[in-house]
Amino acid sequence: MPTETRRSVCALDCPDTCALLIDVDTEGRGSKLRGDPAHPVTRGFLCGKVARYLEREYSPNRLLHPLRRMGAKGDGHFARISWDEALDEIASRLKAVAAEFGSESILPYSYAGTMGLLNGSGMDRRFFHRLGASRLDRTICSSAGGVGLMDALGARYGVEPEQFRHAKLIIAWGANILGTNVHLWPFIVEARRNGAKFYTIDPHQNRTGKLADRHYAIRPGSDTALALAMMQVITTEGLENRAYVSANTLGFSALKEKVRLWTPQRAAELTGIAAEDIVQLAREYATTRPAAIRLNYGVQRSERGAMAVRTISLLPALTGAWMDPGGGVQLSTSGAFQVNAAGLERPDLQMQSPLAREARLLNMSLLGDLLTRVDDPPVKAMVVYNSNPAAIAPDQNTVRSGLRRPDLFTVVLEHFQTDTADFADIVLPSTTFLEHTDLYRAYGHYYLQLGRPALSAPGETLPNTEIFRRLAARMGFTEPCFDDSDDDMVRTTLDSSHPFVKGITLEQLDSERSVRLNIGAPFLPFAGSGFGTSTGKCEFNAETLDYTPPVESRLGEPDLVKRYPLEMISPKNDDSMNSTFGFRPEVDAQTAIVTIHPADAGLRAITTGDAVRMFNGRGQCLLTANVAGTVAQGVVSTPSVRWPKLAGDGNSVNMLTSQRLTDKGGGPSFYSCLVQVEKVLEL
């Protein structure tokens, strides 16, 4: 059939935030999804996950109507109801809970199931602020890294991806670029063609590591030690950029003294990287210009995660790498999108709530404890959207215990009947990003984008914005902001005086769909004293730099190490997006594998293909062994996140992870996790 090409934006939790083209036939059905060749970062291709997104869009298992639970929580038995029935019941229950226990006994739970500002943090935030619900501290992914980056730079800026083509040395530090940031890869390829070296630092030699010129197999959670030792080599040998350091930093002398004892030999014992390799890496990094570090969030998912990000992010200031196009570090670019978040989210509505004050802040990474131990007031109702906590939250045994509580009223907005939806009292069907309007910033480039509906919403699905509008009406909220259309919210969000955003309009976005922020080209945020500190300079603050191994590590708590001698990491699966694509059989198979070093496997009589039990004091899960030297001895790696309901034992890797938080930012320490693995003789 003849087709029309429409445009959209990928809303998934990825730094690339791709511009999309979709072929739509005369009946309005999408037939092909591809990257927009006109977008400077998307450049005409998509990752394997999103290239097949229409499978999700048109899946026969898509939720199309509101549902009410009919059986026990977790069993997944539901019956269809109308929107009126669903909204009336939700409003009635929320009013009753607030009247008996106070409005803070209601908890919203959401994260980055969509990165769209309207459907991710728009009408929903207005609703919960006006309700007086507890505020959610959204820490599950990047909070520790964000704090570490701010401590180092005072801003969440980084090297723009297009500049990586100019680098002569690129270090992917905890960054599986081919799996989680694939649109950076062509710029790295271009740089390598021009003579650049490409190194990886990661506990697991993933696809990206296998293509590197050099792979450094670092021990989980020891990144700070490596960065401090690199500083020691650089300062001891006088390889710092003295002109840049003098003009644009504070505290160099104290830093030099602080790192004097962080010798390569000391770091080698902590990191598993040979001392001579640390010296070589430090020298090469300091003397190669431009040098770029692609730092990703795997580094900050350990107990010392914020310190790791901070210390690594100080390296470019020591060498003056920020002076060069293609030099510096990139963790996130999100800080450049200085939109009017307060106008969009309306935190001032809390003053009109029954509280008449700011509500308490609850950390989402502690969901298990929030549902089972908090009692002032207890959490009595939860509304989950853009997230799947029954798969992604740590310490799943405790989380499930809370979700099963008969006195907990749970509402879930979803596309599929996920593990979390199985625990719901009411399930509401929501639209995908191809079916609604939204505004998108990025955390891996500097283009603001607008998405319009490319496909019709199926069944009775509704955007999050409309669901919360209707709930606000049911609750009797009369503030004019609850009548705002999606376009009204976009205009409000763009109403910013910040020079990076000022002047960008809805009409411009409707015409161009992708607009570069007003940052100039090339964007060199820290070429001079442009750091986001009170002095405008990079402040080393050496007295606070330090490192001790995580409690759950091979050098941690001795009794734990004795019982659970293997360090487990659970990095993102190349073909997944957290739990978004867990319904695909091949993704389920990929996330059911644990990679173990041959020496560790030999001690346990394990061979590739064996069924194994991985366990610790918090729980267990059954997996299939992959014996390979891509992890160091004493380390095991299993991709996340499997849908537990699809596993034979109903468990996945987050049965083993803990609620222990990172050093700063309150993030989860997913990669500081000790386990034991044994062969399963009988299933």
C-alpha positions as MATLAB code, in Angstrom:
seq = 'MPTETRRSVCALDCPDTCALLIDVDTEGRGSKLRGDPAHPVTRGFLCGKVARYLEREYSPNRLLHPLRRMGAKGDGHFARISWDEALDEIASRLKAVAAEFGSESILPYSYAGTMGLLNGSGMDRRFFHRLGASRLDRTICSSAGGVGLMDALGARYGVEPEQFRHAKLIIAWGANILGTNVHLWPFIVEARRNGAKFYTIDPHQNRTGKLADRHYAIRPGSDTALALAMMQVITTEGLENRAYVSANTLGFSALKEKVRLWTPQRAAELTGIAAEDIVQLAREYATTRPAAIRLNYGVQRSERGAMAVRTISLLPALTGAWMDPGGGVQLSTSGAFQVNAAGLERPDLQMQSPLAREARLLNMSLLGDLLTRVDDPPVKAMVVYNSNPAAIAPDQNTVRSGLRRPDLFTVVLEHFQTDTADFADIVLPSTTFLEHTDLYRAYGHYYLQLGRPALSAPGETLPNTEIFRRLAARMGFTEPCFDDSDDDMVRTTLDSSHPFVKGITLEQLDSERSVRLNIGAPFLPFAGSGFGTSTGKCEFNAETLDYTPPVESRLGEPDLVKRYPLEMISPKNDDSMNSTFGFRPEVDAQTAIVTIHPADAGLRAITTGDAVRMFNGRGQCLLTANVAGTVAQGVVSTPSVRWPKLAGDGNSVNMLTSQRLTDKGGGPSFYSCLVQVEKVLEL';
ca = [
       0.000    0.000    0.000;
       1.133    3.612   -0.476;
       2.748    4.984    2.649;
       3.207    8.308    4.377;
       6.368    9.036    6.327;
       5.783   10.531    9.755;
       8.235   11.665   12.406;
       8.681   10.808   16.052;
      11.279   10.674   18.836;
      12.443    7.629   20.786;
      11.344    8.038   24.405;
      13.379    5.195   25.914;
      16.006    5.630   28.611;
      19.074    6.050   26.413;
      21.467    8.974   25.920;
      20.909    8.948   22.148;
      17.253   10.190   22.144;
      16.897    9.332   18.459;
      14.837   11.143   15.843;
      12.601    8.591   14.108;
      10.868    8.185   10.768;
       7.947    5.798   10.470;
       6.181    4.573    7.347;
       2.417    4.577    7.820;
       0.010    2.941    5.350;
      -3.338    4.298    4.183;
      -5.094    2.570    7.088;
      -2.832    4.311    9.607;
      -0.733    1.252   10.476;
       3.006    1.648   10.913;
       5.068   -0.647    8.739;
       8.695    0.414    9.183;
      10.618    2.374   11.796;
      14.024    3.886   11.052;
      16.400    6.609   12.185;
      16.158   10.089   10.735;
      19.218   10.705    8.514;
      18.850   14.466    8.994;
      19.464   14.286   12.752;
      23.156   15.016   13.507;
      23.436   12.179   16.043;
      20.821    9.633   14.910;
      22.230    9.784   11.363;
      19.754    7.388    9.785;
      20.045    4.231   11.905;
      18.529    2.749   15.049;
      19.646    0.306   17.699;
      18.369   -3.245   17.366;
      15.988   -2.712   20.264;
      14.034    0.165   18.760;
      14.261   -0.929   15.130;
      11.797   -3.651   16.177;
       9.620   -1.409   18.346;
       6.568   -2.008   16.156;
       6.528   -5.559   17.564;
       5.790   -3.947   20.917;
       3.385   -1.454   19.409;
       1.232   -4.146   17.792;
       1.805   -7.000   20.222;
      -1.298   -9.126   20.848;
      -0.402   -8.874   24.542;
      -0.721   -5.086   24.610;
      -3.015   -3.792   27.354;
      -5.980   -2.035   25.737;
      -8.571   -1.602   28.503;
      -8.689   -0.789   32.237;
      -8.573   -3.874   34.472;
      -9.510   -4.756   38.047;
      -7.729   -7.514   39.984;
      -9.862  -10.591   40.597;
      -7.479  -12.976   42.337;
      -4.621  -12.823   44.790;
      -1.956  -10.162   44.394;
       0.772  -11.402   42.104;
      -1.354  -14.063   40.409;
      -2.208  -11.857   37.433;
      -5.964  -12.492   37.258;
      -7.933   -9.442   36.110;
     -11.269   -8.479   34.598;
     -12.044   -5.658   32.199;
     -13.787   -2.565   33.557;
     -14.674    0.834   32.108;
     -12.605    3.998   32.476;
     -15.358    5.514   34.593;
     -15.309    2.555   36.956;
     -11.518    2.621   37.171;
     -11.227    6.362   37.785;
     -14.065    6.406   40.310;
     -12.541    3.544   42.279;
      -9.069    5.091   42.248;
     -10.354    8.474   43.384;
     -12.513    6.917   46.086;
      -9.655    4.807   47.442;
      -7.124    7.648   47.366;
      -9.531    9.956   49.184;
     -10.185    7.302   51.811;
      -6.488    6.591   52.355;
      -5.680   10.307   52.638;
      -8.530   10.857   55.098;
      -7.464    8.001   57.382;
      -3.674    8.074   57.160;
      -2.834   11.456   55.642;
      -2.000   12.297   52.052;
       1.669   11.364   52.500;
       0.581    7.729   52.827;
       0.147    7.856   49.019;
       3.328    7.208   47.020;
       3.917    7.815   43.297;
       6.522    5.458   41.835;
       7.933    6.275   38.403;
      11.152    6.583   36.515;
      12.295    6.696   32.889;
       9.919    4.316   31.135;
       9.437    7.393   29.001;
      11.954   10.225   28.822;
       9.262   12.576   27.567;
       8.877   15.551   29.884;
       5.083   15.728   29.636;
       4.319   12.040   30.187;
       7.233   11.539   32.552;
       7.134   14.592   34.793;
       4.228   16.798   33.761;
       0.578   16.383   34.687;
       1.507   13.519   37.014;
       3.721   15.766   39.148;
       1.008   18.430   39.278;
      -1.487   15.787   40.415;
       0.634   14.377   43.216;
       1.773   17.809   44.395;
      -1.838   18.990   44.675;
      -2.812   15.720   46.373;
      -0.081   16.169   48.978;
       1.360   12.732   48.268;
       4.856   11.784   49.341;
       7.486   12.975   46.906;
       9.617   10.288   45.263;
      13.384   10.643   45.275;
      14.097    9.193   41.827;
      17.482    7.578   42.478;
      17.271    4.169   40.808;
      19.623    4.907   37.909;
      21.800    8.010   37.890;
      21.600    9.966   41.134;
      25.024    9.003   42.505;
      26.704    9.829   39.218;
      24.847   13.111   39.018;
      26.117   14.158   42.440;
      29.650   13.049   41.587;
      29.617   15.018   38.344;
      28.281   18.120   40.094;
      30.945   17.786   42.790;
      33.622   17.741   40.088;
      32.307   20.218   37.528;
      29.406   22.064   39.111;
      27.330   21.288   36.011;
      25.978   18.306   34.110;
      27.657   19.131   30.807;
      30.037   17.041   28.744;
      31.772   16.606   25.435;
      29.186   16.693   22.657;
      29.133   13.414   20.716;
      29.988   15.020   17.387;
      33.315   16.169   18.842;
      34.508   12.641   19.630;
      35.608   12.396   15.983;
      38.430   14.852   16.802;
      39.853   12.866   19.726;
      43.168   11.033   19.513;
      42.518    8.927   22.607;
      39.064    7.760   23.685;
      38.508    5.871   26.936;
      35.159    4.144   27.455;
      35.078    3.911   31.249;
      32.210    1.714   32.414;
      30.548    2.422   29.066;
      29.325   -0.374   26.789;
      28.891    1.989   23.862;
      27.691   -0.594   21.359;
      25.023   -1.779   23.762;
      23.829    1.411   25.443;
      25.038    4.399   23.383;
      25.418    3.071   19.841;
      25.054    6.441   18.094;
      28.352    7.553   19.593;
      30.089    4.654   17.859;
      30.312    6.158   14.328;
      32.162    9.163   15.748;
      34.592    6.811   17.488;
      35.076    4.875   14.246;
      35.826    8.152   12.473;
      38.340    9.099   15.148;
      40.072    5.719   14.888;
      40.321    6.071   11.134;
      42.167    9.299   11.834;
      44.597    7.525   14.140;
      42.882    7.608   17.524;
      43.326    4.858   20.101;
      40.269    3.419   21.822;
      40.499    1.831   25.287;
      37.866    0.311   27.565;
      37.805    0.025   31.359;
      35.171   -2.416   32.592;
      34.854   -5.535   34.792;
      33.291   -7.319   31.809;
      34.812   -7.407   28.346;
      31.569   -6.826   26.492;
      31.071   -6.231   22.761;
      32.629   -2.794   23.020;
      35.610   -4.093   24.950;
      36.272   -6.772   22.376;
      36.693   -4.089   19.711;
      39.015   -1.896   21.799;
      42.716   -1.413   21.197;
      43.189   -2.186   24.868;
      40.828   -3.494   27.543;
      41.486   -2.918   31.244;
      39.639   -5.493   33.359;
      38.983   -3.495   36.508;
      37.536   -4.992   39.675;
      33.955   -3.920   40.426;
      33.725   -0.728   42.450;
      37.449    0.106   42.385;
      37.359    2.880   39.768;
      38.268    5.613   42.264;
      41.519    3.839   43.090;
      42.484    3.746   39.413;
      41.679    7.432   38.906;
      43.657    8.429   42.015;
      46.652    6.408   40.848;
      46.477    8.041   37.415;
      46.540   11.411   39.192;
      49.554   10.253   41.173;
      51.472    9.381   38.018;
      50.456   12.595   36.266;
      51.421   14.885   39.147;
      54.566   12.997   40.162;
      55.896   13.085   36.612;
      54.819   16.683   36.008;
      52.443   15.760   33.187;
      49.655   18.100   34.291;
      48.785   21.077   32.076;
      50.258   23.746   34.301;
      48.807   26.702   32.427;
      45.274   25.307   32.513;
      45.569   24.159   36.125;
      46.848   27.572   37.207;
      44.141   29.533   35.400;
      41.102   27.300   35.842;
      41.432   25.147   38.983;
      41.809   25.520   42.727;
      43.634   23.239   45.149;
      46.248   21.636   42.907;
      49.007   21.592   45.543;
      46.739   19.836   48.031;
      45.683   17.388   45.339;
      49.280   16.550   44.494;
      49.984   15.859   48.155;
      46.767   13.860   48.599;
      47.491   11.449   45.739;
      51.190   11.041   46.587;
      50.444    7.803   48.475;
      48.132    6.477   45.736;
      50.888    4.662   43.924;
      50.202    2.412   40.938;
      51.260   -0.529   43.085;
      48.645    0.282   45.711;
      45.966    0.734   43.055;
      46.963   -2.511   41.362;
      46.110   -4.455   44.519;
      42.665   -2.861   44.589;
      41.792   -2.797   40.894;
      43.381   -5.954   39.515;
      45.120   -3.852   36.839;
      48.899   -4.233   36.741;
      50.899   -1.273   38.074;
      52.832   -0.869   34.824;
      49.547   -0.731   32.915;
      48.264    2.008   35.197;
      51.441    4.018   34.588;
      51.143    3.539   30.817;
      47.478    4.565   30.808;
      48.124    7.684   32.909;
      51.044    8.812   30.768;
      49.184    8.251   27.535;
      46.081   10.018   28.775;
      48.047   13.045   29.989;
      50.158   13.443   26.854;
      47.568   12.771   24.129;
      45.455   15.641   22.835;
      42.551   15.668   22.410;
      41.657   12.950   24.940;
      38.025   12.080   25.697;
      36.527    9.897   28.414;
      33.075    8.439   27.807;
      32.049    7.744   31.371;
      28.790    5.866   31.833;
      26.548    5.051   34.745;
      27.882    1.559   35.413;
      30.712    3.217   37.352;
      28.314    4.781   39.883;
      26.324    1.637   40.678;
      28.674    0.682   43.491;
      28.853    1.809   47.091;
      31.551    4.331   46.184;
      29.838    5.368   42.968;
      29.601    9.126   43.498;
      33.258    9.348   44.461;
      34.221    7.285   41.409;
      32.412    9.634   39.032;
      33.796   12.694   40.765;
      37.402   11.489   40.702;
      37.324   10.391   37.061;
      35.643   13.664   36.074;
      38.508   15.643   37.625;
      41.065   14.099   35.267;
      40.374   16.418   32.284;
      40.900   19.469   34.510;
      44.288   18.115   35.520;
      45.409   17.637   31.914;
      43.611   20.587   30.336;
      41.664   18.260   28.048;
      38.689   20.636   28.153;
      40.570   23.127   25.993;
      40.315   20.974   22.882;
      37.334   20.095   20.678;
      37.018   16.377   21.319;
      38.597   16.591   24.762;
      37.049   16.226   28.207;
      34.520   13.822   29.685;
      30.914   12.964   28.973;
      28.633   11.382   31.533;
      25.535   13.470   30.907;
      24.549   16.512   28.888;
      21.199   16.911   30.643;
      22.178   20.004   32.605;
      22.177   22.098   29.446;
      18.416   21.669   29.004;
      17.460   24.512   31.324;
      13.728   24.379   30.695;
      11.032   25.710   33.022;
      10.675   22.550   35.104;
       8.909   24.346   37.948;
       6.243   25.615   35.568;
       5.743   22.137   34.179;
       5.695   20.249   37.481;
       4.165   22.922   39.745;
       5.700   22.046   43.131;
       3.927   25.156   44.478;
       0.673   23.162   44.356;
       1.782   21.464   47.564;
       0.764   24.673   49.325;
      -2.827   24.026   48.135;
      -2.713   20.404   49.306;
      -4.001   19.262   52.717;
      -0.396   19.444   53.916;
       0.077   23.113   52.997;
       3.808   22.360   52.974;
       6.399   20.359   51.093;
       5.727   16.631   51.368;
       8.221   14.121   52.692;
      10.777   12.690   50.258;
      11.064    8.887   49.972;
      13.924    7.135   48.196;
      12.715    4.803   45.441;
      15.788    2.585   45.846;
      14.490    1.658   49.299;
      11.091    0.508   48.035;
      11.247   -2.748   49.961;
      11.695   -0.900   53.240;
       9.180    1.796   52.278;
       6.473   -0.838   51.857;
       7.352   -2.979   54.864;
       8.926   -0.738   57.516;
       7.851    2.886   57.111;
       5.031    3.747   59.538;
       4.922    7.514   59.978;
       2.632    7.351   58.079;
       2.776    3.938   56.388;
       2.521    3.733   52.611;
      -1.088    2.701   52.016;
      -1.484    3.484   48.311;
       0.948    3.470   45.408;
       0.562    4.645   41.815;
       3.173    3.128   39.502;
       3.877    4.439   36.016;
       6.876    4.434   33.674;
       8.485    1.765   35.843;
       8.397   -1.919   36.740;
       9.573   -2.098   40.370;
       8.720   -5.798   40.740;
      11.628   -6.394   38.364;
      13.997   -3.431   38.632;
      14.052   -2.547   42.346;
      16.743   -4.122   44.556;
      16.094   -6.693   47.283;
      13.102   -8.211   45.508;
      12.040  -10.521   48.329;
      11.354   -7.495   50.496;
       9.756   -5.577   47.608;
       7.389   -8.444   46.830;
       6.489   -8.810   50.471;
       5.379   -5.189   50.412;
       3.529   -5.435   47.096;
       1.544   -8.421   48.427;
       0.171   -6.474   51.387;
      -3.638   -6.719   51.294;
      -3.934   -3.212   52.761;
      -1.832   -1.601   49.999;
      -3.926   -0.128   47.192;
      -1.869   -0.213   43.985;
      -2.552    1.360   40.594;
      -0.311    0.581   37.616;
      -0.205    2.406   34.271;
       1.293    0.072   31.683;
       1.573   -1.248   28.119;
       1.916   -4.906   29.193;
       0.988   -7.171   32.069;
       4.371   -6.907   33.784;
       5.354   -8.413   37.120;
       4.362   -5.136   38.763;
       0.979   -5.086   37.005;
       0.319   -8.545   38.438;
       0.362   -6.991   41.937;
      -1.988   -4.125   41.020;
      -5.554   -3.570   42.152;
      -6.271   -1.460   39.067;
      -4.320   -1.507   35.783;
      -4.676    1.400   33.354;
      -3.615    1.067   29.691;
      -1.273    3.835   28.526;
      -0.093    4.957   25.118;
       3.390    4.489   23.664;
       5.562    7.387   22.551;
       4.412    6.797   18.951;
       0.868    7.690   20.009;
       1.124   10.956   21.949;
       2.730   14.393   22.024;
       5.835   14.965   24.118;
       8.917   17.128   24.534;
      12.335   15.502   24.800;
      15.651   16.613   26.163;
      18.658   14.279   25.998;
      21.516   13.201   28.194;
      23.881   12.235   25.363;
      23.561   15.202   22.992;
      22.336   18.797   22.852;
      19.185   18.702   20.700;
      15.719   19.498   22.051;
      13.009   17.548   20.211;
       9.244   17.407   19.848;
       7.294   14.220   19.201;
       3.779   14.222   17.791;
       1.435   11.209   17.506;
       2.518    9.147   14.505;
       0.022    6.340   15.120;
      -3.489    6.163   16.511;
      -3.830    5.009   20.095;
      -5.300    1.472   20.131;
      -8.258    0.342   22.200;
      -8.917    2.579   25.179;
      -5.291    3.523   25.828;
      -4.615    7.071   27.012;
      -1.480    9.199   27.491;
      -0.266    9.639   31.054;
      -1.085   13.331   30.752;
      -4.756   12.590   30.054;
      -4.993    9.915   32.728;
      -3.808   12.336   35.394;
      -6.062   15.108   34.041;
      -9.041   12.806   34.494;
      -7.890   11.720   37.936;
      -7.484   15.364   38.960;
     -11.078   16.042   37.908;
     -12.297   12.996   39.872;
     -10.455   14.259   42.928;
     -12.112   17.671   42.613;
      -8.947   19.646   41.808;
     -10.056   22.921   40.219;
      -6.751   24.691   39.594;
      -6.593   25.905   35.950;
      -3.300   24.049   35.312;
      -5.194   20.738   35.259;
      -7.017   21.949   32.149;
      -3.762   22.613   30.291;
      -3.456   20.842   26.968;
      -0.243   19.082   26.017;
       0.693   22.069   23.849;
       0.046   24.399   26.796;
       2.479   22.347   28.860;
       5.107   22.435   26.105;
       4.848   26.214   25.906;
       5.160   26.502   29.674;
       8.196   24.236   29.695;
       9.904   26.322   27.003;
       9.229   29.554   28.886;
      12.765   29.823   30.209;
      15.122   32.770   30.484;
      18.223   30.598   30.354;
      20.319   31.482   27.286;
      20.640   27.835   26.220;
      16.844   27.539   25.772;
      15.543   31.094   25.427;
      13.811   31.743   22.123;
      13.070   28.115   21.241;
       9.331   27.877   20.586;
       6.704   25.225   20.064;
       6.206   26.506   16.534;
       9.921   26.091   15.772;
       9.900   22.580   17.184;
       6.760   21.719   15.209;
       8.527   22.856   12.051;
      12.009   21.470   12.703;
      11.263   18.761   15.334;
      14.924   18.849   16.448;
      16.552   22.110   17.589;
      20.105   22.516   18.839;
      20.378   24.367   22.118;
      21.871   27.854   22.012;
      25.319   26.668   23.054;
      27.491   27.584   20.074;
      29.632   25.225   18.053;
      31.833   23.669   19.141;
      30.518   23.628   22.694;
      33.533   23.915   25.007;
      31.925   24.501   28.406;
      35.101   24.313   30.472;
      37.754   25.597   28.075;
      38.139   28.440   30.554;
      36.771   29.150   34.003;
      33.222   28.109   33.158;
      32.713   25.543   35.903;
      29.436   25.725   37.783;
      31.074   26.493   41.113;
      30.951   29.737   43.064;
      34.449   30.548   41.823;
      33.852   29.421   38.246;
      36.862   27.131   38.596;
      37.281   23.390   39.030;
      37.745   22.920   42.751;
      39.701   19.734   43.485;
      38.824   19.753   47.213;
      41.481   17.124   47.705;
      40.837   16.703   51.414;
      37.567   14.911   50.595;
      38.991   12.570   47.964;
      39.349    9.032   49.266;
      38.563    5.403   48.610;
      37.782    2.286   50.634;
      36.509   -0.949   49.061;
      32.744   -1.564   49.211;
      31.393   -3.711   52.029;
      30.244   -6.238   49.429;
      33.484   -6.737   47.535;
      36.387   -9.145   47.614;
      38.188   -6.743   49.993;
      35.075   -5.974   52.019;
      33.448   -7.611   55.039;
      35.466  -10.830   55.648;
      32.538  -12.959   56.821;
      30.519  -12.019   53.744;
      33.444  -12.770   51.437;
      33.887  -16.172   53.033;
      30.247  -17.126   52.460;
      29.799  -15.396   49.117;
      33.189  -15.142   47.401;
      32.102  -13.906   43.967;
      31.532  -10.255   43.023;
      28.418   -9.953   40.861;
      27.678   -7.198   38.367;
      24.422   -6.972   36.419;
      25.070   -4.622   33.488;
      22.457   -3.568   30.967;
      21.644   -6.168   28.353;
      22.491   -5.091   24.801;
      19.048   -6.010   23.456;
      17.004   -4.784   26.407;
      16.158   -1.422   27.923;
      16.005   -2.256   31.605;
      12.831   -4.407   31.631;
      11.087   -2.760   28.653;
      11.696   -5.571   26.171;
      11.584   -8.437   28.647;
       8.554   -9.892   26.862;
      10.737  -10.907   23.894;
      11.812  -14.583   24.149;
      15.355  -13.845   23.000;
      15.727  -11.113   25.639;
      14.480  -13.493   28.306;
      17.126  -16.004   27.196;
      19.883  -13.380   27.234;
      19.004  -12.230   30.740;
      18.983  -15.812   32.030;
      22.754  -16.247   31.593;
      25.602  -15.728   34.052;
      29.187  -15.452   32.814;
      31.776  -17.021   35.108;
      35.566  -17.245   34.769;
      36.968  -20.699   33.824;
      38.909  -20.977   37.086;
      35.817  -20.271   39.191;
      33.749  -22.601   37.040;
      36.327  -25.368   37.397;
      36.236  -25.157   41.184;
      32.485  -25.728   40.986;
      32.462  -28.357   38.204;
      30.451  -25.969   36.039;
      30.544  -25.982   32.244;
      28.841  -23.774   29.696;
      25.145  -24.610   29.443;
      24.831  -25.944   32.981;
      21.937  -24.825   35.137;
      23.303  -22.972   38.151;
      21.933  -21.433   41.302;
      23.271  -17.993   42.195;
      22.477  -16.961   45.749;
      23.308  -14.940   48.829;
      21.571  -14.108   52.095;
      18.846  -12.106   50.348;
      17.681  -14.603   47.755;
      18.512  -16.775   44.790;
      17.855  -17.191   41.076;
      18.380  -19.976   38.565;
      20.514  -19.177   35.523;
      22.441  -20.832   32.708;
      26.242  -20.759   32.927;
      28.499  -19.224   30.301;
      32.124  -20.056   31.080;
      34.385  -17.394   29.564;
      37.429  -15.296   30.275;
      35.560  -12.064   29.586;
      35.278  -11.575   33.350;
      38.121  -11.723   35.846;
      38.484  -14.560   38.287;
      36.225  -13.868   41.246;
      33.704  -11.860   39.162;
      30.421  -13.011   37.641;
      28.242  -11.013   35.280;
      24.575  -11.453   34.412;
      22.634   -9.066   32.139;
      19.649   -7.251   33.565;
      16.707   -7.085   33.860;
      14.740  -10.300   33.356;
      10.994  -10.417   33.900;
      10.861  -12.647   37.005;
       7.496  -14.128   35.960;
       9.185  -15.710   32.933;
      11.887  -17.444   34.970;
      11.359  -21.045   35.973;
      11.657  -20.188   39.658;
       9.960  -16.797   39.330;
      13.172  -14.998   40.350;
      15.706  -12.737   38.685;
      18.987  -11.090   39.573;
      17.451   -8.398   41.785;
      16.574  -11.057   44.313;
      20.271  -10.795   45.205;
      20.946   -7.052   45.100;
      20.696   -5.039   48.304;
      19.092   -1.830   49.500;
      22.486   -0.504   50.571;
      22.871    2.999   49.142;
      25.755    4.740   47.423;
      28.129    7.115   49.187;
      26.223   10.151   47.865;
      23.025   10.635   45.922;
      21.117    7.812   47.602;
      21.513    5.503   44.612;
      21.347    1.702   44.639;
      24.592   -0.268   44.843;
      23.588   -2.865   42.254;
      27.214   -3.676   41.361;
      28.416   -4.110   44.945;
      26.933   -7.536   45.464;
      28.571  -10.700   46.771;
      27.165  -14.076   45.715;
      27.905  -17.767   45.514;
      27.232  -19.937   42.469;
      26.665  -23.674   42.453;
      25.732  -26.228   39.844;
      22.133  -27.411   39.944;
      22.062  -31.184   39.774;
      18.291  -31.537   39.548;
      15.696  -29.010   38.428;
];
